[in-house]
């Protein structure tokens, strides 16, 4: 029958209202969990599920506080409106009632209904529902939903009528069938009582044994609709008593069929919503111990326990396999391997502080008074785990047993944390990741090859043979190129990382995370003779201090969390495999230390965008605000935890104001004497002094970053010293500056200021070649483009010509030397560095001249061979200059 197919659609509005509230409470990834995959972020569904024997109890804890439940109560109408996926003019959501027929009865008879025909309406703005956590492990929603049906045409064996539902006490004369209100905007709503209790309990069957499930089978779903709330109005017989009697009989029959069907369908819908879905393209498509409900995966909708029709509960959390090749594609293309992970709720929900009472109440519009609720929040323990898939071959595998006996910090069982910003509500949500779990996951990431990276000039512009040769001059002798050649590095960790938690008060002195990596090897390569040639291996013990703060970017406009990098500590640095270098190993090790810090910074910034912590909420009109101090360390006994506490807020409220950033560079500080192999020291690296501010109605704070590097810590200072390892990388850079209202993530400027600047202390490399009386001059610069170079010349010590741009073109220029006098040529780059070459009549180039105006040595190597484009351009410019003088 048609009815059997379409009845599933009938209660859609009801089950959506119930479902959205619960989804928000448990923050689940329903319909298969987050393990359904994220191709853009490199995560695939996990074949067979995560191996239970490698999981770690209490890897994390999650808490929805009583104030968090209060917020949901007060904004339930907004959540429901978004969740229903329909417009709700005036706060009223309308839902079509589908055509149905059964045993001669037809519901919704018009071929093309005209609203409000065949529609049910909910006044979302007037719903009255409270949310409570009950002992021992249930979530309860109870209250009223205002619903009405103004005109639902029906027929029974040719007798026509229409159905209405609403509050008869508010209808004219108590008659909902009064013609004056049929289909009228004034038709009264009825507040239908609602009571739903959903247990969150431990699943005992493989493969979900130990995880939390929504026990829909034992849920209580009670919608107190009575026959008196529904009327079938005579549309054919003109009120003849026998017709009305027939309709009354139909009413009783239809009501019982309708209400029982609605309750059954709600349970079925909730059960399906919390079922694991098969993962297409993965073998096996379902967790171990289960199978798709249809052999044809295009038709399968859920994974059932083998031998039953019961579905496997979806994880209230996430699992998956990180494909390292895709996850690191933008920064380390070619990386291979995988990392399996899980972090999902386990065990029964704990309604701490376990208040056993629930006051009776008279449903009212929010806010619900505190005395009408109990004091409980919702606390969930999480099982976590990480495993390499497969073990990488680039490191010596470190075997570690999963840590056990992790305690639960007291802060994740209550509603307050200290300190907390004055005047800030909440916290509404809290999550604490165990330090031992973080350290264990880092070791497994090491075993997977996540730290075996390959980075080249394509990913970091300043990584080139030119940059290396500034610190290690003999590098350029290996490239056989006039211009800087590509360079690359590969990393090989010599020992697993060790992660320790700190206070996070200052990234330089007390970072939140301190990652130590001993014997971290970096192989340096340059492009030579159509292949990459390894020129040396740098090995050192690294200490990377990291804080975590909030921020946003174009890819994550809602904001998220991102790292702040402190000064990288480097000890026990050595250089090996440097047989082709002319410099001493110790000299190379000292010079490369600052360069490595800049490269690591570019990786952390370019490889990691802000981690989205509220994307799942944005679809429901909610935002998540992490206030100052919301990211912190917690301690329980000897265990430390990385905790994040946050508040829920309406998304439209979060974005009502954005700061407008203004910034300028006041001074560029470059110590030219501290940029060489033996003189490069961290304290003397280049710096910028800038002025930055945000224009907003409230005080602002500012952050900055260089190129794709990590963001600096937020500061309320207006004059800022920009100091980053990346500035040792000579080249063209961009300073980015952004501002926001203090502590308000969503107020960050969507259009940060971008200011280009250059770090360049080397003069252009200029040489001249003479064959007989013909001269060709070549010029190149590691930083400035050929078109940005200017040149001048003089003959026999005479007056210098004017500075003229190096013209474009590929024709060779020749110049016949006069019988007497030397030829001097100078080339100047954008930073004012000047390279010189002098060609005496005898034809020997004087390469001992110092560069003028720059305070650093000039390159005047007289390399032989064919001229490059830059050389031809320089020679052409010289010819033009000489021709002018002769004409004069």
N, C-alpha and C positions, 0 to 999 in steps of 0.2 A: 504494500500500500504506500501511497505517497506520504501518509502520516508518519510511518515508521522512519522514513528518511529525513523528514524535515523537523520532527519533534526535537531533535538535538539542538536546533537553532532557537527554539522557543525561549529557553531560559538564559540566553546569552547575556542579557543585561544584568541578570541577577548574579550569575557566577563571576562575571568580570568584576563587579563591585567587591565581592568577597575575595577574589583571588588577588587583586592588586595590593590590598592591605597586607595580606600575609607575605607576599613576595617581598615587600619592602622591609618587613620585620626581620626576616631571616636572611635577606640579601643573597638569595640563591640564584644560580644560573639554571633555571628550570628547563625541562625538555631536553635533557642530556648533559646539563652542566656546562661550565666554561670549557670543558674539554672538547666541545664541538669544533674548536679550532679557530685560529686567527691567522689566516694566510699572510696578511700584511705584516704582522708582528713576528712571523716565523714559528707559530705554534700550530701543531697538527693534533687531531684526536689521538688518544693514546690506545693503541691496539691492546685489547684484553684488560685494560685498566692497570693501575699502579700496583706493583707487587707489595702485598700487605706486610710481608715479613720485614720490609725495609722502612716501614713508617715509624714516625716518632710521635708518641702521645704528647699532648700539650705543647706542640710546636708553636702554637699561637692560641690566643684567647680573644673572643669578640664579645662586646657588651653593648646592648641597646639599653640606655638608662631609662628610668622613669620619666625624666624630662623629655627624653627622646620619644617615648610613647605618647607623651602629652602633645608634642609637636605634631605627630602624625594624626592624632585625634583632631587637633585644631585645623588641620589642613587636608582632612580626608576628602572634602568636596573637590579640592584642586587635584588631588591625586586621582580620584575616581574619574574626573573629567578627562584627564590626560590618558588614563589607562583605557577608557572606553573607546578611545580612538575616534571620537565623533565631536562635532561642534556642539556647543551647549549654549545657545543664545539665552541670556538672562539666567544662566546657571541651570537650565533645563536640558537634559539629554533625551533625545528621542530615538526609539529603536523600532524597526519594522517587525511586525508579527507575520511570519510566513503563512502562505496558503497551506491548509491542512484539510484532509477529508478522512472520515472514518465512519463506517456503518450508517451511511446516509447523511451524516452531519458534515457540513462544510464550513470552515473558518476562513475569514477574509475572502469574500465572494467576488468583489470587483475585479475585473480584468486588469485595470490599472488604478490602484487605490489613490485617492486624493487625500493627503494629510489633512486632519489627523486620523483618517480612516486607517485601520490596521496598524496602529502605533501604540506602544506603551511609552509613558514619559516618567522620568524621575527628576524631581527637583533637588539637584545635588546641593544647592546652596542651603537647603533646609534639612539635610539629613542629620540625624542625631545618633551617633555611634561612639561608644567608648572602647578602649583597647586595654586589656589586662593580661598579665601573665599569671597563671594559676599553678598552685602546687598540685602534683609534683612536677608536671612537665607539659602544660597545655597553654595555648594562647586563645583567649576568648574575645570575640567581638559581639557586642550586643547593643541594641538601641532600636531606632526606627528609620525606615526609608520611605519618603513621600512618593507614592506611585499613583498614577491614574491611567485609565483607558477610556477615551472619550467616545469612540465610535468604532467598534469592531463588527462589521457586517458578518452574519452567519445565516445558514439555512439548514432546514431539516426536512427532507423529502418534499421540497418545493415550498415549504413555509419559511418566510423570510423574517429575520429579526436582527437585532444588533446587541452586542455585549458591551457593558460599561463596568468600570471598577473605580471606586473612589469612596469618599466619606458621605454616606447618606444623610448624616446629621447636618451637613452643610448644604445639602441640595434643597431646592424650593419644595417646601412641604414634605421634606424627607424623601422625595421621590427622585432617584437618579435617572429615571426614564422620562422626566419632564422634557417636553419638546424644546423648551426655551434654553436648555443647556446642552442639548445634543451637539457634540462637536465644538462647544463654546470654549473660549479661553478661560471662562469663569468656572468651568467644571471643577469641582473640589477634589483635591488630592486626599488620599488616605495614607496615614502613617502606619505602615505595616511593621509589626514587631519582628525583630531579627535576632537570632541567637546562634552563634557558630562557635564551636570549640574544637580546635585542631591540636592533637597531641604531637609533640616532637620527641621521639623516643629512639632508642638504639635498635638498629636492624641487626638481627641475629643470623641471617643467612648469607652464605657466600654469593657474590663477591663483595657485598656491602656490609659484611659483618663488622660491627664496631662503629660504623658511621651513623650519623643521625638521619632519620627518615621522617617524613610527614605521614603520620598514620591515618590515612584517609578512611580506611575501613572502620576504624573506631572513632571517627569524628562525629560530633553532634551538629546537625544542620537543621534548624527549626525556623521555618518562615510561617508566622502565625496569620495565615490568610484563611478567612472563613467564608462560608457560602453567602453570608450576609454582606460581604464586601464586593460580591459580583452579582450583577443583575443582567438578565436577558430580557430585552425590551421588545414587545410585540411590534413587528413591522408589517404584518400582513392581515391579521384577523380583526383589527380594529378593537381589540380589547375583549373579544368574545371569551367568556370564562373557560370554555373547553380548550381553546388555543393556548391560553395562559397556563393552564394546567399541564399541557403537553410541554410547553417551554420550561416550566418549573421542574418537570421530570428530567428534561434534557440538562437543565442547569445542574441538578444534583449529580447526574452521571458525568457530565463534562467536568465539573469541579473536581470530583474525586480523581478522575483520570489526569486532569491537569496538575493538581498539587502533588500527587504521588510521582508523576513523571518529572516534574520540576526538581523535586528533592533527589530523585534517583539520578537525574542528569547532572545536577550540581556535583554530587559525589563522583560520578564518572568523569566529569570534566576536571575536577581537582586531582583525581587520581592520575589522569592522563598528563596533566600539567607537571606533575612531579615524577614522571617516569623518564628513565634514561632512553634517549632516542638512538637508533643505530647510526653509526658514523659511515656515510658512504665513502667509498674509496679506501677504506682501511680494512685490513685483515688481521684478526677477526673484527667485524663491525660492532660487536657487543662485548661487554666485560666477560672475563672468564666465568663459566658457570651459567651463562645465559645465552639466548639466541634471539634473532629478530622474530617478530610475530608474523612475518610473512617471508617466505623464501625469496620472493621478488622484492629486492631492497627498494625499488622505486615505489612500492606500495606499503612497505613496513613503516610503522609509526613508533614502535617501542620495542625494548628488549625485555623478554620474559625469562623468568627463572626456567631452566630446562625442565621439561615435563609438566609445566603448569601454564596457566593463562595469567599469572600474576606478574606484573611488570617489576623490573629492577628499579628501586628508587633512585632518582637523580641525586648527585652529590650536592650538598648545600655548600658550595665552594667551587674549586677548580682543579682540574688535572689536565695534563697534556704532554706533548713531546715538543720541546723547542728544537727546531731545525736551525742549527747554527749557521748554515750557509745562507739562509734567508734572513735570519735575525741580524747578522752582521754584514749583509751584502753591501750596504752603502759605505761601510768604513773598512772592512777587511774581506773583500771579495775572494772567494776561493777557500775560505774556512769551511771545514767539514766536521760533521759529527752531530750528536743529538744529546739532549738532556731531558729525561723524564722527570716530572714533578707532580706533586699533589699537595693541596692545602684545603681541607674540607672539614666541616663540622663532624664531631664524633661524640657518641653517647647521648644521654638524655639532656634536653634543655634544662637549665637550672634557673628557676625564677627568683634569683636573689633579690632581697634578703629573705625570701621564703615566707612572706606574709600569707597566712592561710585564709584570711578573710577576704570577702568582697562585698562591700556595702551595697544594699539595695539602692536603687536610684530611680528618679523620674527623668526619662530621657529629655535632654535639653540641648539647645544649640551650643557649640563650643564657644569659649573654653569650658571644658568640664571641670567643675570644682574639685580640688584635691581630695575632699572628703568623699567624693563619689567613686574614687579609684582606690585600689590597694597600693602598696609601696613597691611592688616588685618591678624589676627590669628583666631583661632577657640576657642570660650569659650562656655562651657556647664555647666548648673546648674544640680545638682543631687538631686533626691528624695531619702531619706534614711529611714530606719525603722528597728526596732527589737522588737520581741514579744516572750515571753516564750511559749513553746508548749509541754506539758501543764505547768501550774504553779506548781512549786515544792512544796513538803510538808516539806522540811527540813529547810525552813526559813519562817519568817513572811513576807508575800508578801508586797512589797512597790509599791503602785499605783502612777504612774507619767503620767501626760498629756504630749504628744509630744511637745517639744519646738517649738515656732513659731517666725516669724520675724527675722530670722538670716540674717545678712547682707552679702555682698560679699566683701572680701578684695580686695583693689585696685590692689595688685600685681597679681591677677588672671585675670586682664583685659589688661595687658601690656606685653612687651617683655623683661623687665629687672627686676632684683631684686638686692637689695643692703643690705649687701655687697655680692660680688660674686668673686670667686678666679680669680686673674689676669692671663691673658693668656688662660683662659678657655672659650670656645665658649658657646653660649646659654644664658639662659636655653632654651631647646627645648620643654620640657613638665613640667607642674606643676599641682599639685593637693593639695587642702586644705580641711581637714576634720574639721568641726566645733567642737569646744570644748564642746558646749552644746549637740551636737549629740553624741559625744564620751561618755560623762557622762550618757546620757539617755540610750545608748546601754549597758553600764556597769551595770546599774540598772536592765535592762531587762535580762541580763546574770545572775545576782544574782537571779532574780525571776525564772529563768529556772533551777537552781540547778548547774550551772557551777562551783560555788565555793564550793560545797559540795563534797569534795574529800575523797577518801579512798586510803591511801598509806601504803605499808608494806615493809618488808625487801626485797621482791622480786623486788621492784622498786628502793629502795635506800639501797645499801648493808650495809651502816653504821648504818642503823636504826635497832637496835636489843636490846634485853634486856641487853646485855653486854654494849653497849654504854650508855643506860639509867642508868645502875647500877654504871657506873663510876661517874656520877653526883649525882645519888640517890641510895646509896648502898643497901637500903632495897628492891629494885626491884628484886634482884637475889634470895631473900628468897621466892618469889612467884612462881618461875618457876619450882622448884623441879628438875632442870636439872643441870648436871655438866657443860655442855657447854651453851653458850649464846643461848637463845630461840628467835624465831621470835617476832618482835614487829610491831605494826601498829598504824596509826593515822587516825582519821576522822575529818573533819573540818565542823563547823556549823557557818556561818556568823550570827552575831546578828543584823546587820544593813546593808543597802545597801552601796556599795562603793561610794566614792566621788572622782571624777577625776578632777584635776586642771592642767593647762598647765603652764610651766615655760620657762625660756630661753634656757635650755639645755647646758649651758656653762660648767657646772661641775655637775656630777651626785650626788655628795655629798652635794653641797651647792646650786645648781640651776638646778635641774633636769628638763627635758622636760615634764615628766609626774610625778605627785605625786598622788598616790592612797592611800586614807585614808579609813580604815575599822575599825569601832568601834565595841567593844564587839565581837571580833572574837574568837570563842571557838574552841579548839583543844582537842579531847578526845584521850588519850594515852592508848594503849592496849599491853599486852604481852600474849604470848601463854603459857597457863597453863592448865594441865589436859585435853588435847585434845580440848581446846576451847580458844578463845580470851577473856581475862579478862580485863575489864577496870580498870586501876589503879589510874587515876586521870583525871581531866579536867582543862586545862589551858586556861584562857580567858584574852585577852589584846586588847588594841587599837593599831592597826598597821598602820604605814606609810611606804609605799614602794616607794622609788624614782627610776625612770627608765629613762634612756636615750635610744635613738635609733641610731644605727649605721649600716653600711654595713658590710657584711661578707658572707662567703660561707662555705658549708660543702659537704660531699660526696653525700648527697641526693639532693643538690642544687648547682651543680658546676658552674652555671652561676652567682651565687651570689644573695643576697637579703638583707632584713633588719632584724635585730634581736635586742633583748633588752640587755641593759647593766644595771646591778642591783647595786644600791648603798647600803649603810648600812641601814638596816631595823630599823626604829624607833619603839620602843615598850614602851607603857605607860600603867599605871593602871593595871599591871599584877596581876592576882589572881589565886589561885588554889583551886578547890573544888573537892568533890567526892574522896578524898584521904584517906579514913578511913583505908585502908590496908597499908598505908605507915607509916614508923616510923619517918620520918623527918617532920619538921614543914612545913605548907603550904607555908609560906613566903620563906623558904629556897628553896623549890622545884621551886617556881615561879622564883626566881633569877637565879637558876642554869639552868633552861630550856630555858631561853631567847636566849642565843647564839645558842643552838641546833636548835631552831625553825628557826632562820635565815639561818642556813645551809641547812635545809630541803627545805625551800622556794626557795633558790638558785638552788638546784638540780632540783626542779620542773620547774622553769623558763627555765633552760638550757635543761633538758631532755624532757620537754613537748613541747618545741617550737623550731623547726628548722628555719633557715632563711626563711622569707616570700618571695616567688618568685615574683619579680616585673617585670620580663622580659621574663617569659617562653613563653608567647604568641608571642613575637617578635623573639625568637631564630629560629623559623621555617622559618623566612624570611631573615635570615642572619644578623639580627640586634642585638645589645646589648644595654643596658641601663646603664649609668654611673651616679651615684649620687656623685657629688664632695664634698669635705669638705665644710660644711656649707649648703649643699643642703637640710638637714633636719632641720627645724627651726619652731619657733612660729611666727605667724602673728597676728596682732591685727586690728580690725575694730570697733571703738566705744568701747563698753564694752565687745565685744566678742573676744575670742582668737581662733586661728586655728592652727592645726598641719599640716604643709605644707612640701611637698617633691618636690624639683625641680631637674630635671635630664636632661641629654643630651643623644640623640641617637648616636649610633656609629656602625660601621661595626663590626660584631661579630669576624671576623678573626683578625681584628686590636686589639680588646680588649684583646685577649688572646696571643698576640705575645711574652710576657715575663712573667715569674713567678719568684717570689723571692724564694730563697733556704734558709730555716730557719736553723740556728744553735743556740743551747741553752744548758745551763748546770746549775745545782744547785750549787751555791757557798757556801751557808750556810743554814742550817735548824735551826730556832730559836724556841725553845720550852721552855716555862716557866712552869716547872712541878708544881710549887706552885699555878698556876692560872688555873688548870684544874679540880678542885674539886667543890663540891656543893656550898660552901660558898666563894670560891675564884675566880670563873670564871668571868672575866670581859673582855669586848670587846677589850680594849686597849692591853691586855696581851695575846690575842689568839696567837696560833702558826703562824709563818710567814716563808716564804722562801725568800732568797736573790738570785736572778738568774742573769745570763748574757745571753742576747738574741740579735740576729741580723739577718737581712736578707741580703743575697748576691744577688745583682742585679746591673744593670747599672746605676740606679738612687737611690736617698735616699729612705730608707725604714722606715716602722713603724711596731710595734709589738703588739700583743695581747696575752692573756693567759686565760686559764680557768681550773678549777679543776673538774675532773671526767666529769659529764654531766651538770655541772653548767653553768651559763651565762658567756659570754665573758667579759673580762675587756675592758675598753676604749683603743683605739689605742694610742700608744705613740711612739715617736721617740727615747726615752731613750734606752740605751743599758743595763744598770744595773737597775733592777726592783725589787721592794719589792712586793712579792705576799702575799696579805692579804685578806682572805675570811672567812666568817662564817663557810663554809664547813670544814675548817681545825680544828674546835673544835670536829668534828666527828672523834673519834679515829678509826683508821683502815688503810687499804691499799688504797692509792689514786694514781691518775695519773695526773701529770701536763702536760697540752697541751700548746704548744707555736706555734704561726703562725706569718708570716710576709708577707708584701706586699709592693709594691711601694706606696709611700705616696699618699693616696686618690684614688688609682686605684683598684677597687674591684676585677676585673678579674685577677689581678696579684697576688692575694693571693696564697700562697703555697698550692698545693693540698695534700701534705703529711706533715701535721704539726708534729713537734717533740713531742714525748710522753715519759715522764720520770716518772717512778714509784717512789713513796716515801711512807714512813710510818709515821703516827702519833700514838705513843704508849708510854704512860708514866706509864702504870701499869705492875707490875711484874707478871709472871705466878703464878697461884694459885696452891699450892702444899700442899698435906696432906698425912698423913700416918695412917694406921690402923693396930693395933696389936691385934692378938688373940692368947693368950698363948705366944709362942716364935716365931710365924709366923707374918711377916710384909708384907703389900702391900702398895706401894707408888703410888699416883695418881698425875698427873700434867695436867693443861690446861691453855690456854692463850686466851684472847679475840681477839687478832689480828693475832698472828703467828699460822700457821698450826702446827699440832702435829709433822710433819716430820721436821720442822725447829727448834724445841727445842733441846737444849743440856743439859746434866746433869752431875753432879759429886757428890761424896759422901766421907764421912770419918767416921771412927769409933773411939770412945773414944778420940776424940780430936786430932787424929793423922793427918798425911799429907793428903791433898785432892788428890783425884784421878784426872786424866786428864779429860778434857771436852770431852764427847763422845755424838754422836747423839742419840737421843731417837730412838731405833730401831722399825721397824714396826712389827706387829704380834699381835695375839689376845690371846696367851697362858698366863695364870696367872703365875707370878713368885713369889716364896716364898723365904724367907730368915730366917734362924734360928739365933736369936740374941745370941751373946756370953753372958757369965755370967756377964761380967762387961763392962761398957762403953756405951755411948750414940751413936745413929745413927743420923748423920746430912746429909741432902740431899739438894742440890741447883739445880734449873732449870733456865736456861737463855734463853730469847727469842732473836729475831733478832735485837732488838734495844738495847740489853745489859741490860735490866731489869732482875733482879734476884729475884726469889722467894725461900724461905727457909722453911724447916721443920726440927724439931729436935725431936727425939723419945728417951726419957730416958729409962733406964732399967725397971723402975717402970711401963712403958707403957703409961704414960700421955704425950700427944703431947704438946710441948711448942709452942704456937701460938703467942708469943709476940715478936719474933725476928723480927728485921727490915730487909728490903731487902738491900742487899749490892750492891753497884755500881750503884744504880738507883736513890737514893735520895727520894724514895717514899715507902709507906708501902707495905708489901707483904701479899698475901692472904694465910692463913694457916688454914682455917677452917677445923675442923675434922668432916665433915659430914659423917654419917653412910650410910649403904645401899650397894647395889651391886656396884662393880667397873665398870667404863666406859672403853672404848677402850683406852682412853688416860692413865688411871690409870694402866691398864694391861701392856701397852707399857712401862710406866715409871718403873714399878716393874721388868719387864724383863730386862731392861737396868741395874737396880741395881743388879740383880742376876748375870748378866754377869760380872759386875765389881767386885763383891765379889769373884766370882769363880777365877778370875785372881789373886787376892791378895792371895788366899789360895794356888793356885798352885805355886805362887812365894815363 
